[in-house]
């Protein structure tokens, strides 16, 4: 597993990950959302524009299975003083 967010407390996006095979993105149970939203986004144009595909408002996992080569990232919005989000991915990204 590799980290996308480690105790992320502010609004922002993770680094973009090159995707070429199935992967699972997991927002950890030990995350504190504090009203924030974490959105999984994909890009098929090399990372110029991203499209939201799934939003987390609590801990959970999303399997990502697409045809082709993409980039994906997480974007956190609505952070508060209590926000602390941990998220990882695994697979062949």
C-alpha positions in Angstrom: 0.0 0.0 0.0 1.1 3.5 -0.6 -0.2 6.7 1.0 -2.3 9.3 -0.7 -3.1 11.3 2.5 -1.3 11.0 5.8 -3.1 12.9 8.5 -4.3 15.5 5.9 -5.8 18.4 7.9 -6.3 21.0 5.1 -8.1 21.4 1.8 -6.0 20.1 -1.2 -5.2 17.3 -3.5 -2.9 14.3 -3.2 -0.2 13.6 -5.7 -1.5 12.2 -9.0 -1.0 8.5 -9.4 -0.5 6.8 -12.9 -3.1 4.1 -13.2 -2.9 1.1 -15.6 -4.7 -1.7 -13.8 -7.1 -2.4 -11.0 -6.5 -0.7 -7.6 -8.4 -0.1 -4.4 -8.4 3.4 -2.8 -9.1 3.2 1.0 -9.9 6.1 3.4 -8.9 4.7 6.7 -11.2 4.0 9.7 -8.9 6.1 11.9 -9.7 9.2 9.8 -11.6 12.1 11.4 -13.7 13.9 8.8 -14.9 16.9 10.8 -17.4 17.7 8.1 -15.0 17.4 5.2 -15.5 15.5 1.9 -12.8 13.4 0.1 -13.3 13.0 -3.6 -11.7 10.4 -5.8 -10.9 12.0 -9.2 -9.6 10.6 -12.5 -8.0 12.3 -15.5 -7.7 10.8 -19.0 -5.7 13.8 -20.4 -2.5 13.4 -18.5 -3.6 15.3 -15.4 -4.8 18.6 -16.9 -8.5 18.1 -15.9 -10.0 15.7 -13.3 -13.5 14.3 -13.1 -15.0 13.3 -9.7 -16.0 9.6 -9.6 -16.7 8.9 -5.9 -17.0 11.0 -2.7 -16.3 9.8 0.8 -17.9 11.6 3.8 -16.8 8.7 6.1 -14.2 5.9 6.0 -14.6 3.4 3.2 -13.0 1.9 0.1 -13.5 2.3 -3.7 -12.3 -0.2 -6.3 -11.1 1.5 -9.4 -11.2 -0.6 -12.5 -11.0 1.3 -15.8 -9.8 0.5 -19.3 -6.8 2.4 -20.5 -4.2 4.7 -18.8 -5.4 7.3 -16.4 -4.2 9.4 -13.4 -6.1 9.5 -10.2 -5.9 11.5 -7.0 -7.9 12.4 -3.9 -9.1 16.0 -3.2 -10.1 17.1 0.3 -12.6 20.0 0.7 -14.4 21.5 3.7 -11.6 20.8 6.2 -12.3 21.9 9.8 -10.2 22.1 12.9 -10.9 18.4 13.7 -10.1 17.0 10.2 -7.4 14.4 9.9 -7.7 12.0 6.9 -5.6 9.0 6.1 -5.9 7.3 2.7 -4.0 4.7 0.7 -4.1 2.8 -2.5 -2.9 -0.7 -3.6 -2.9 -2.6 -6.8 -0.9 -2.0 -10.0 -1.2 1.7 -10.2 
